Amino acid sequence: MTPAADIEAVVFNLGGEIFALPVGSVREILDYRDAFQMPQGPRWLAGLIDVRGDAIPMIDLRVRLGLPAATIDPMTRILVVSVQCDERLLTLGVIVDRVLDVATFKADAIETTPDIGVRWRSDYIDGIVRSGGGFVVLLAPARIFEAEDGAIDFSAFAAAA
């Protein structure tokens, strides 16, 4: 059996809780900017932003995880992430309240997600790490952006821009 590898992750605050995404999925961190609003888009789709000539769908991660919508302030950031969904590589902007750190989590410190008592759908979560009397929730980027029947189709939104 191969031992699990340590995980390097971008750690951020979202709705008063601490989350992390694997460094390998985060392309860059941007200051918040307003998005072009998409008519008839889902509630969690904040709109489209231009990142070096590419129209990138911007997601309000709070809403996607079932939390209240983001309140924008000077510390709000956009994580530009690349996510493998089915056979496509999606590039998305993800609104977070504040980027805190880039940290390495030891594989043996990562716990599985409890089956009950979790505020968020547990299939979005790869694991949890105890830290400073609380938890860091390690998110599974591809599973956050999947619909019940497969990957969310962002191509229609990009084509509209």
N, CA, C and O atoms as a DFTB+ gen file, in Angstrom:
644 C
 N C O
     1  1       0.840      -1.183       0.000
     2  2       0.000       0.000       0.000
     3  2       0.886       1.248       0.000
     4  3       1.818       1.346       0.798
     5  1       0.600       2.190      -0.883
     6  2       1.361       3.419      -0.995
     7  2       0.872       4.419       0.040
     8  3      -0.332       4.647       0.155
     9  1       1.801       5.030       0.806
    10  2       1.350       6.021       1.790
    11  2       0.795       7.258       1.087
    12  3       1.257       7.631       0.009
    13  1      -0.195       7.884       1.707
    14  2      -0.782       9.100       1.148
    15  2       0.236      10.230       1.208
    16  3       1.054      10.301       2.125
    17  1       0.173      11.107       0.219
    18  2       1.104      12.228       0.144
    19  2       0.584      13.406       0.961
    20  3      -0.621      13.572       1.148
    21  1       1.529      14.225       1.447
    22  2       1.143      15.472       2.096
    23  2       0.448      16.349       1.055
    24  3       0.670      16.191      -0.145
    25  1      -0.387      17.268       1.518
    26  2      -1.137      18.139       0.618
    27  2      -0.735      19.585       0.859
    28  3      -0.801      20.079       1.985
    29  1      -0.316      20.262      -0.208
    30  2      -0.055      21.698      -0.151
    31  2      -1.320      22.389      -0.649
    32  3      -1.856      22.033      -1.699
    33  1      -1.795      23.379       0.108
    34  2      -3.094      23.972      -0.207
    35  2      -3.113      25.473       0.056
    36  3      -2.384      25.984       0.906
    37  1      -3.967      26.163      -0.698
    38  2      -4.265      27.571      -0.450
    39  2      -5.383      27.584       0.587
    40  3      -6.454      27.017       0.368
    41  1      -5.124      28.236       1.714
    42  2      -6.063      28.272       2.839
    43  2      -6.780      29.623       2.821
    44  3      -6.152      30.670       2.668
    45  1      -8.101      29.580       2.979
    46  2      -8.878      30.813       2.909
    47  2     -10.061      30.766       3.864
    48  3     -10.484      29.706       4.324
    49  1     -10.583      31.968       4.144
    50  2     -11.742      32.132       5.016
    51  2     -12.977      32.293       4.140
    52  3     -12.956      32.963       3.108
    53  1     -14.042      31.661       4.585
    54  2     -15.307      31.726       3.856
    55  2     -16.425      31.647       4.883
    56  3     -16.647      30.594       5.482
    57  1     -17.122      32.741       5.087
    58  2     -18.237      32.730       6.032
    59  2     -17.827      32.407       7.452
    60  3     -18.594      31.781       8.184
    61  1     -16.631      32.819       7.862
    62  2     -16.169      32.575       9.222
    63  2     -15.541      31.210       9.432
    64  3     -15.071      30.912      10.530
    65  1     -15.524      30.378       8.406
    66  2     -14.907      29.048       8.489
    67  2     -13.649      29.032       7.625
    68  3     -13.470      29.879       6.750
    69  1     -12.782      28.054       7.887
    70  2     -11.517      27.953       7.162
    71  2     -11.579      26.769       6.198
    72  3     -11.914      25.649       6.583
    73  1     -11.249      27.044       4.945
    74  2     -11.255      26.045       3.883
    75  2      -9.909      26.051       3.180
    76  3      -9.095      26.952       3.382
    77  1      -9.681      25.037       2.354
    78  2      -8.454      24.979       1.564
    79  2      -8.727      24.270       0.246
    80  3      -9.553      23.361       0.169
    81  1      -8.016      24.703      -0.788
    82  2      -8.018      24.051      -2.098
    83  2      -6.587      23.654      -2.428
    84  3      -5.657      24.382      -2.083
    85  1      -6.390      22.522      -3.084
    86  2      -5.030      22.104      -3.435
    87  2      -4.331      23.161      -4.292
    88  3      -4.928      23.726      -5.208
    89  1      -3.062      23.418      -3.984
    90  2      -2.280      24.403      -4.727
    91  2      -2.287      24.090      -6.220
    92  3      -2.320      25.005      -7.044
    93  1      -2.257      22.822      -6.572
    94  2      -2.222      22.432      -7.977
    95  2      -3.436      22.865      -8.773
    96  3      -3.371      22.942     -10.000
    97  1      -4.544      23.150      -8.100
    98  2      -5.741      23.588      -8.821
    99  2      -5.862      25.111      -8.879
   100  3      -6.686      25.629      -9.633
   101  1      -5.062      25.835      -8.102
   102  2      -5.153      27.299      -8.053
   103  2      -4.101      27.902      -8.987
   104  3      -2.899      27.775      -8.754
   105  1      -4.576      28.559     -10.046
   106  2      -3.659      29.182     -11.017
   107  2      -3.123      30.510     -10.520
   108  3      -1.939      30.809     -10.677
   109  1      -4.000      31.309      -9.917
   110  2      -3.583      32.616      -9.414
   111  2      -4.620      33.161      -8.448
   112  3      -5.742      32.663      -8.356
   113  1      -4.208      34.200      -7.729
   114  2      -5.080      34.876      -6.770
   115  2      -5.190      36.329      -7.214
   116  3      -4.181      37.014      -7.382
   117  1      -6.426      36.793      -7.401
   118  2      -6.669      38.153      -7.882
   119  2      -7.422      38.966      -6.839
   120  3      -8.167      38.416      -6.027
   121  1      -7.219      40.288      -6.869
   122  2      -8.079      41.174      -6.100
   123  2      -9.488      41.052      -6.674
   124  3      -9.664      40.771      -7.859
   125  1     -10.478      41.265      -5.826
   126  2     -11.861      41.173      -6.288
   127  2     -12.138      42.262      -7.315
   128  3     -11.648      43.385      -7.200
   129  1     -12.923      41.913      -8.308
   130  2     -13.433      42.884      -9.274
   131  2     -14.866      42.493      -9.601
   132  3     -15.238      41.323      -9.523
   133  1     -15.656      43.482      -9.966
   134  2     -17.045      43.202     -10.318
   135  2     -17.107      42.344     -11.569
   136  3     -16.236      42.418     -12.436
   137  1     -18.141      41.536     -11.649
   138  2     -18.331      40.630     -12.778
   139  2     -19.455      41.135     -13.675
   140  3     -20.351      41.854     -13.232
   141  1     -19.390      40.746     -14.939
   142  2     -20.485      40.960     -15.880
   143  2     -21.604      40.005     -15.486
   144  3     -21.406      38.790     -15.472
   145  1     -22.767      40.540     -15.169
   146  2     -23.883      39.718     -14.690
   147  2     -24.496      38.916     -15.827
   148  3     -24.741      39.444     -16.912
   149  1     -24.738      37.647     -15.571
   150  2     -25.334      36.752     -16.563
   151  2     -26.827      36.599     -16.279
   152  3     -27.206      36.063     -15.238
   153  1     -27.677      37.066     -17.197
   154  2     -29.112      36.893     -16.992
   155  2     -29.472      35.408     -16.933
   156  3     -28.907      34.591     -17.660
   157  1     -30.404      35.078     -16.071
   158  2     -30.899      33.712     -15.930
   159  2     -29.856      32.722     -15.418
   160  3     -30.069      31.513     -15.497
   161  1     -28.740      33.211     -14.897
   162  2     -27.719      32.314     -14.351
   163  2     -28.133      31.794     -12.988
   164  3     -28.964      32.406     -12.317
   165  1     -27.561      30.670     -12.570
   166  2     -27.853      30.162     -11.228
   167  2     -27.387      31.156     -10.166
   168  3     -26.523      31.991     -10.431
   169  1     -27.952      31.066      -8.978
   170  2     -27.656      32.016      -7.894
   171  2     -26.178      32.067      -7.537
   172  3     -25.671      33.130      -7.176
   173  1     -25.474      30.937      -7.630
   174  2     -24.066      30.885      -7.250
   175  2     -23.139      31.421      -8.339
   176  3     -21.947      31.604      -8.091
   177  1     -23.667      31.677      -9.550
   178  2     -22.849      32.234     -10.628
   179  2     -22.848      33.751     -10.497
   180  3     -23.853      34.400     -10.787
   181  1     -21.725      34.319     -10.062
   182  2     -21.625      35.761      -9.857
   183  2     -21.524      36.508     -11.179
   184  3     -21.791      37.709     -11.228
   185  1     -21.145      35.821     -12.249
   186  2     -21.028      36.447     -13.559
   187  2     -19.753      36.014     -14.252
   188  3     -19.202      34.953     -13.963
   189  1     -19.290      36.851     -15.175
   190  2     -18.063      36.584     -15.922
   191  2     -17.056      37.686     -15.652
   192  3     -17.418      38.854     -15.512
   193  1     -15.788      37.304     -15.581
   194  2     -14.707      38.283     -15.489
   195  2     -13.729      38.019     -16.622
   196  3     -13.641      36.906     -17.140
   197  1     -13.000      39.054     -16.995
   198  2     -11.969      38.927     -18.016
   199  2     -10.634      38.712     -17.311
   200  3     -10.208      39.532     -16.497
   201  1      -9.986      37.606     -17.631
   202  2      -8.651      37.333     -17.098
   203  2      -7.729      37.139     -18.295
   204  3      -7.724      36.081     -18.923
   205  1      -6.956      38.165     -18.600
   206  2      -6.017      38.152     -19.718
   207  2      -6.658      37.723     -21.036
   208  3      -6.111      36.908     -21.779
   209  1      -7.838      38.297     -21.305
   210  2      -8.520      38.041     -22.566
   211  2      -9.443      36.840     -22.575
   212  3     -10.104      36.586     -23.582
   213  1      -9.506      36.096     -21.486
   214  2     -10.415      34.954     -21.397
   215  2     -11.611      35.303     -20.517
   216  3     -11.454      35.895     -19.449
   217  1     -12.811      34.930     -20.974
   218  2     -14.023      35.095     -20.164
   219  2     -14.092      33.928     -19.192
   220  3     -14.221      32.773     -19.597
   221  1     -14.004      34.244     -17.900
   222  2     -13.963      33.221     -16.855
   223  2     -15.247      33.315     -16.025
   224  3     -15.548      34.385     -15.495
   225  1     -16.009      32.228     -15.898
   226  2     -17.164      32.250     -14.996
   227  2     -16.688      32.448     -13.555
   228  3     -15.733      31.808     -13.116
   229  1     -17.365      33.342     -12.822
   230  2     -17.000      33.599     -11.431
   231  2     -18.094      33.033     -10.524
   232  3     -19.279      33.317     -10.697
   233  1     -17.664      32.226      -9.558
   234  2     -18.559      31.499      -8.675
   235  2     -18.518      32.110      -7.276
   236  3     -17.442      32.380      -6.743
   237  1     -19.698      32.326      -6.684
   238  2     -19.764      32.703      -5.275
   239  2     -19.735      31.390      -4.492
   240  3     -20.755      30.716      -4.351
   241  1     -18.552      31.040      -3.985
   242  2     -18.381      29.751      -3.324
   243  2     -19.260      29.620      -2.087
   244  3     -19.695      28.521      -1.742
   245  1     -19.521      30.737      -1.423
   246  2     -20.420      30.687      -0.262
   247  2     -21.778      30.117      -0.673
   248  3     -22.292      29.198      -0.035
   249  1     -22.350      30.664      -1.736
   250  2     -23.671      30.221      -2.188
   251  2     -23.605      28.778      -2.677
   252  3     -24.512      27.991      -2.406
   253  1     -22.549      28.428      -3.390
   254  2     -22.410      27.058      -3.900
   255  2     -22.375      26.041      -2.761
   256  3     -22.832      24.908      -2.915
   257  1     -21.824      26.458      -1.610
   258  2     -21.741      25.563      -0.454
   259  2     -22.927      25.709       0.499
   260  3     -22.946      25.096       1.566
   261  1     -23.916      26.521       0.115
   262  2     -25.118      26.649       0.938
   263  2     -25.021      27.692       2.034
   264  3     -25.832      27.687       2.960
   265  1     -24.049      28.586       1.950
   266  2     -23.887      29.672       2.919
   267  2     -24.507      30.952       2.359
   268  3     -24.842      30.998       1.176
   269  1     -24.667      31.994       3.185
   270  2     -25.158      33.276       2.664
   271  2     -24.189      33.844       1.623
   272  3     -22.992      33.560       1.669
   273  1     -24.698      34.637       0.697
   274  2     -23.880      35.229      -0.366
   275  2     -22.725      36.043       0.214
   276  3     -22.797      36.550       1.334
   277  1     -21.667      36.152      -0.571
   278  2     -20.470      36.877      -0.152
   279  2     -20.779      38.351       0.065
   280  3     -21.563      38.954      -0.668
   281  1     -20.147      38.915       1.085
   282  2     -20.148      40.348       1.315
   283  2     -18.770      40.834       0.892
   284  3     -17.761      40.429       1.469
   285  1     -18.724      41.687      -0.098
   286  2     -17.452      42.114      -0.674
   287  2     -16.830      43.199       0.200
   288  3     -17.498      44.157       0.589
   289  1     -15.539      43.034       0.503
   290  2     -14.775      44.047       1.221
   291  2     -13.359      44.067       0.642
   292  3     -13.064      43.283      -0.261
   293  1     -12.473      44.940       1.136
   294  2     -11.135      45.037       0.544
   295  2     -10.294      43.756       0.624
   296  3      -9.323      43.621      -0.121
   297  1     -10.642      42.823       1.501
   298  2      -9.879      41.573       1.620
   299  2     -10.419      40.459       0.714
   300  3      -9.796      39.404       0.601
   301  1     -11.561      40.681       0.074
   302  2     -12.158      39.672      -0.803
   303  2     -11.225      39.390      -1.972
   304  3     -10.662      40.309      -2.568
   305  1     -11.068      38.121      -2.291
   306  2     -10.184      37.704      -3.384
   307  2     -10.919      36.768      -4.327
   308  3     -11.968      36.214      -3.997
   309  1     -10.340      36.609      -5.509
   310  2     -10.806      35.639      -6.491
   311  2      -9.681      34.637      -6.697
   312  3      -8.574      35.007      -7.087
   313  1      -9.966      33.368      -6.433
   314  2      -9.017      32.305      -6.755
   315  2      -9.354      31.834      -8.164
   316  3     -10.473      31.387      -8.416
   317  1      -8.403      31.928      -9.076
   318  2      -8.605      31.388     -10.417
   319  2      -8.152      29.941     -10.351
   320  3      -6.973      29.656     -10.138
   321  1      -9.097      29.029     -10.536
   322  2      -8.806      27.605     -10.390
   323  2      -9.055      26.872     -11.700
   324  3      -9.922      27.246     -12.489
   325  1      -8.280      25.833     -11.908
   326  2      -8.497      24.915     -13.026
   327  2      -9.036      23.626     -12.437
   328  3      -8.449      23.058     -11.516
   329  1     -10.154      23.171     -12.971
   330  2     -10.853      22.017     -12.427
   331  2     -11.127      21.020     -13.545
   332  3     -11.704      21.367     -14.575
   333  1     -10.708      19.781     -13.330
   334  2     -10.996      18.719     -14.295
   335  2     -12.400      18.189     -14.028
   336  3     -12.647      17.588     -12.983
   337  1     -13.310      18.403     -14.953
   338  2     -14.678      17.890     -14.859
   339  2     -14.930      17.037     -16.087
   340  3     -14.930      17.525     -17.217
   341  1     -15.141      15.771     -15.846
   342  2     -15.265      14.802     -16.930
   343  2     -14.016      14.900     -17.801
   344  3     -12.907      14.686     -17.312
   345  1     -14.179      15.218     -19.071
   346  2     -13.019      15.253     -19.970
   347  2     -12.589      16.670     -20.291
   348  3     -11.776      16.883     -21.191
   349  1     -13.130      17.650     -19.560
   350  2     -12.812      19.051     -19.828
   351  2     -12.073      19.665     -18.653
   352  3     -12.290      19.296     -17.499
   353  1     -11.201      20.604     -18.967
   354  2     -10.533      21.384     -17.933
   355  2     -11.232      22.736     -17.876
   356  3     -11.134      23.529     -18.813
   357  1     -11.933      22.999     -16.781
   358  2     -12.642      24.266     -16.603
   359  2     -11.752      25.245     -15.857
   360  3     -11.038      24.861     -14.930
   361  1     -11.793      26.507     -16.258
   362  2     -11.128      27.571     -15.517
   363  2     -12.221      28.453     -14.947
   364  3     -13.075      28.960     -15.676
   365  1     -12.185      28.630     -13.631
   366  2     -13.231      29.353     -12.917
   367  2     -12.614      30.353     -11.956
   368  3     -11.520      30.129     -11.438
   369  1     -13.314      31.459     -11.716
   370  2     -12.954      32.373     -10.650
   371  2     -13.823      32.053      -9.447
   372  3     -15.042      31.938      -9.577
   373  1     -13.217      31.908      -8.290
   374  2     -13.942      31.528      -7.079
   375  2     -13.783      32.649      -6.051
   376  3     -12.666      32.966      -5.642
   377  1     -14.896      33.244      -5.637
   378  2     -14.856      34.337      -4.657
   379  2     -14.655      33.754      -3.264
   380  3     -15.399      32.872      -2.834
   381  1     -13.634      34.261      -2.560
   382  2     -13.396      33.880      -1.165
   383  2     -13.283      35.154      -0.331
   384  3     -12.915      36.210      -0.845
   385  1     -13.599      35.047       0.954
   386  2     -13.579      36.229       1.820
   387  2     -12.171      36.775       2.022
   388  3     -11.952      37.986       2.000
   389  1     -11.214      35.858       2.220
   390  2      -9.850      36.283       2.531
   391  2      -8.919      35.094       2.338
   392  3      -9.205      33.996       2.816
   393  1      -7.808      35.306       1.640
   394  2      -6.780      34.267       1.535
   395  2      -5.888      34.405       2.759
   396  3      -5.409      35.495       3.070
   397  1      -5.669      33.290       3.452
   398  2      -4.919      33.311       4.706
   399  2      -3.485      32.830       4.566
   400  3      -2.582      33.386       5.190
   401  1      -3.263      31.790       3.745
   402  2      -1.958      31.137       3.774
   403  2      -1.861      30.126       2.644
   404  3      -2.861      29.751       2.032
   405  1      -0.644      29.699       2.384
   406  2      -0.385      28.477       1.626
   407  2       0.271      27.550       2.636
   408  3       1.321      27.874       3.192
   409  1      -0.344      26.399       2.874
   410  2       0.110      25.512       3.947
   411  2       0.267      24.095       3.427
   412  3      -0.360      23.695       2.447
   413  1       1.126      23.344       4.114
   414  2       1.284      21.921       3.825
   415  2       0.652      21.144       4.969
   416  3       0.972      21.360       6.137
   417  1      -0.250      20.238       4.614
   418  2      -0.918      19.394       5.595
   419  2      -0.350      17.989       5.489
   420  3      -0.346      17.392       4.413
   421  1       0.127      17.465       6.608
   422  2       0.663      16.103       6.655
   423  2      -0.458      15.112       6.372
   424  3      -1.567      15.251       6.887
   425  1      -0.165      14.129       5.562
   426  2      -1.171      13.134       5.170
   427  2      -1.802      12.460       6.385
   428  3      -3.004      12.195       6.398
   429  1      -0.988      12.181       7.410
   430  2      -1.535      11.479       8.581
   431  2      -2.380      12.382       9.483
   432  3      -3.005      11.894      10.425
   433  1      -2.410      13.700       9.206
   434  2      -3.238      14.627       9.981
   435  2      -4.598      14.861       9.329
   436  3      -5.470      15.499       9.920
   437  1      -4.780      14.348       8.115
   438  2      -6.035      14.557       7.390
   439  2      -7.035      13.479       7.789
   440  3      -6.787      12.284       7.625
   441  1      -8.168      13.928       8.314
   442  2      -9.221      13.021       8.762
   443  2     -10.318      12.940       7.708
   444  3     -10.502      13.863       6.914
   445  1     -11.035      11.839       7.713
   446  2     -12.177      11.723       6.813
   447  2     -13.316      12.581       7.335
   448  3     -13.365      12.932       8.513
   449  1     -14.212      12.903       6.452
   450  2     -15.360      13.726       6.799
   451  2     -16.406      12.894       7.526
   452  3     -16.749      11.804       7.068
   453  1     -16.921      13.388       8.652
   454  2     -17.985      12.647       9.335
   455  2     -19.209      12.511       8.428
   456  3     -19.496      13.402       7.629
   457  1     -19.916      11.413       8.555
   458  2     -21.109      11.187       7.742
   459  2     -22.300      12.016       8.204
   460  3     -23.222      12.258       7.424
   461  1     -22.294      12.460       9.474
   462  2     -23.414      13.253       9.985
   463  2     -22.869      14.480      10.702
   464  3     -21.707      14.508      11.105
   465  1     -23.712      15.493      10.857
   466  2     -23.330      16.679      11.603
   467  2     -22.479      17.659      10.824
   468  3     -21.867      18.541      11.427
   469  1     -22.418      17.540       9.513
   470  2     -21.632      18.454       8.692
   471  2     -22.581      19.452       8.051
   472  3     -23.620      19.066       7.515
   473  1     -22.228      20.753       8.102
   474  2     -23.094      21.791       7.542
   475  2     -23.156      21.749       6.023
   476  3     -24.161      22.148       5.435
   477  1     -22.095      21.270       5.380
   478  2     -22.021      21.267       3.927
   479  2     -22.115      19.849       3.416
   480  3     -21.795      18.896       4.127
   481  1     -22.557      19.715       2.179
   482  2     -22.607      18.379       1.576
   483  2     -21.223      17.760       1.654
   484  3     -20.251      18.362       1.199
   485  1     -21.122      16.588       2.212
   486  2     -19.804      15.994       2.455
   487  2     -19.103      15.536       1.191
   488  3     -17.893      15.314       1.220
   489  1     -19.817      15.386       0.074
   490  2     -19.128      14.984      -1.150
   491  2     -18.256      16.097      -1.721
   492  3     -17.438      15.835      -2.602
   493  1     -18.406      17.325      -1.248
   494  2     -17.539      18.432      -1.653
   495  2     -16.204      18.398      -0.903
   496  3     -15.281      19.132      -1.253
   497  1     -16.098      17.565       0.108
   498  2     -14.980      17.618       1.045
   499  2     -14.071      16.405       0.894
   500  3     -14.534      15.265       0.903
   501  1     -12.762      16.666       0.754
   502  2     -11.770      15.585       0.687
   503  2     -11.308      15.156       2.070
   504  3     -10.872      14.019       2.250
   505  1     -11.395      16.045       3.047
   506  2     -10.973      15.718       4.396
   507  2     -10.982      16.952       5.269
   508  3     -11.252      18.060       4.805
   509  1     -10.683      16.746       6.542
   510  2     -10.584      17.858       7.481
   511  2      -9.284      17.722       8.261
   512  3      -8.787      16.620       8.493
   513  1      -8.748      18.872       8.660
   514  2      -7.518      18.915       9.447
   515  2      -7.809      19.755      10.678
   516  3      -8.392      20.834      10.574
   517  1      -7.409      19.269      11.836
   518  2      -7.549      20.052      13.070
   519  2      -6.435      21.091      13.099
   520  3      -5.269      20.785      12.850
   521  1      -6.823      22.334      13.411
   522  2      -5.840      23.413      13.405
   523  2      -6.277      24.509      14.366
   524  3      -7.374      25.051      14.235
   525  1      -5.429      24.834      15.324
   526  2      -5.687      25.936      16.238
   527  2      -7.028      25.871      16.943
   528  3      -7.676      26.904      17.111
   529  1      -7.461      24.703      17.358
   530  2      -8.726      24.559      18.062
   531  2      -9.936      24.481      17.145
   532  3     -11.066      24.360      17.620
   533  1      -9.715      24.548      15.842
   534  2     -10.821      24.456      14.885
   535  2     -10.487      23.460      13.794
   536  3      -9.687      22.546      13.993
   537  1     -11.097      23.643      12.656
   538  2     -10.891      22.742      11.532
   539  2     -10.558      23.523      10.275
   540  3     -10.993      24.662      10.102
   541  1      -9.788      22.903       9.406
   542  2      -9.610      23.365       8.034
   543  2     -10.291      22.310       7.173
   544  3      -9.969      21.125       7.259
   545  1     -11.229      22.743       6.346
   546  2     -11.964      21.830       5.476
   547  2     -11.271      21.805       4.119
   548  3     -11.194      22.824       3.432
   549  1     -10.767      20.629       3.737
   550  2     -10.102      20.459       2.445
   551  2     -11.166      20.151       1.398
   552  3     -11.793      19.093       1.425
   553  1     -11.358      21.087       0.480
   554  2     -12.398      20.933      -0.530
   555  2     -11.910      20.108      -1.718
   556  3     -10.724      20.111      -2.048
   557  1     -12.829      19.415      -2.342
   558  2     -12.565      18.629      -3.555
   559  2     -13.025      19.465      -4.744
   560  3     -14.217      19.482      -5.054
   561  1     -12.103      20.164      -5.422
   562  2     -12.519      21.142      -6.431
   563  2     -13.434      20.585      -7.518
   564  3     -14.428      21.228      -7.854
   565  1     -13.142      19.437      -8.066
   566  2     -13.974      18.912      -9.158
   567  2     -15.395      18.623      -8.685
   568  3     -16.350      18.853      -9.427
   569  1     -15.547      18.123      -7.462
   570  2     -16.880      17.766      -6.979
   571  2     -17.720      18.984      -6.594
   572  3     -18.948      18.905      -6.589
   573  1     -17.082      20.099      -6.276
   574  2     -17.834      21.320      -5.963
   575  2     -18.607      21.787      -7.188
   576  3     -19.723      22.294      -7.073
   577  1     -18.009      21.615      -8.358
   578  2     -18.577      22.181      -9.576
   579  2     -19.272      21.151     -10.452
   580  3     -19.445      21.369     -11.651
   581  1     -19.668      20.038      -9.864
   582  2     -20.457      19.051     -10.593
   583  2     -21.923      19.232     -10.245
   584  3     -22.274      19.541      -9.107
   585  1     -22.765      19.037     -11.232
   586  2     -24.206      19.025     -11.000
   587  2     -24.609      17.601     -10.653
   588  3     -23.801      16.678     -10.761
   589  1     -25.830      17.425     -10.246
   590  2     -26.316      16.091      -9.904
   591  2     -26.143      15.119     -11.062
   592  3     -25.870      13.938     -10.847
   593  1     -26.299      15.610     -12.291
   594  2     -26.246      14.737     -13.466
   595  2     -24.936      14.879     -14.237
   596  3     -24.878      14.529     -15.416
   597  1     -23.888      15.387     -13.593
   598  2     -22.592      15.519     -14.252
   599  2     -22.060      16.928     -14.120
   600  3     -22.592      17.724     -13.347
   601  1     -21.018      17.244     -14.864
   602  2     -20.359      18.541     -14.763
   603  2     -21.279      19.661     -15.233
   604  3     -22.042      19.495     -16.185
   605  1     -21.200      20.779     -14.568
   606  2     -21.970      21.948     -14.948
   607  2     -21.427      22.455     -16.279
   608  3     -20.211      22.515     -16.465
   609  1     -22.302      22.817     -17.198
   610  2     -21.884      23.282     -18.516
   611  2     -21.755      24.803     -18.499
   612  3     -22.752      25.522     -18.558
   613  1     -20.515      25.279     -18.416
   614  2     -20.262      26.715     -18.394
   615  2     -20.124      27.287     -19.795
   616  3     -20.066      28.507     -19.945
   617  1     -20.068      26.457     -20.823
   618  2     -19.814      26.939     -22.177
   619  2     -20.900      27.907     -22.641
   620  3     -20.603      28.850     -23.375
   621  1     -22.134      27.698     -22.237
   622  2     -23.215      28.596     -22.638
   623  2     -23.014      29.987     -22.058
   624  3     -23.329      30.983     -22.710
   625  1     -22.487      30.063     -20.829
   626  2     -22.247      31.364     -20.211
   627  2     -21.112      32.084     -20.917
   628  3     -21.213      33.283     -21.178
   629  1     -20.035      31.379     -21.229
   630  2     -18.886      31.984     -21.899
   631  2     -19.273      32.452     -23.295
   632  3     -18.809      33.504     -23.737
   633  1     -20.107      31.701     -23.995
   634  2     -20.521      32.067     -25.345
   635  2     -21.362      33.338     -25.345
   636  3     -21.375      34.076     -26.330
   637  1     -22.063      33.595     -24.245
   638  2     -22.941      34.760     -24.169
   639  2     -22.177      36.056     -23.963
   640  3     -22.716      37.136     -24.205
   641  1     -20.930      35.967     -23.520
   642  2     -20.183      37.182     -23.180
   643  2     -19.682      37.927     -24.384
   644  3     -19.039      38.967     -24.244
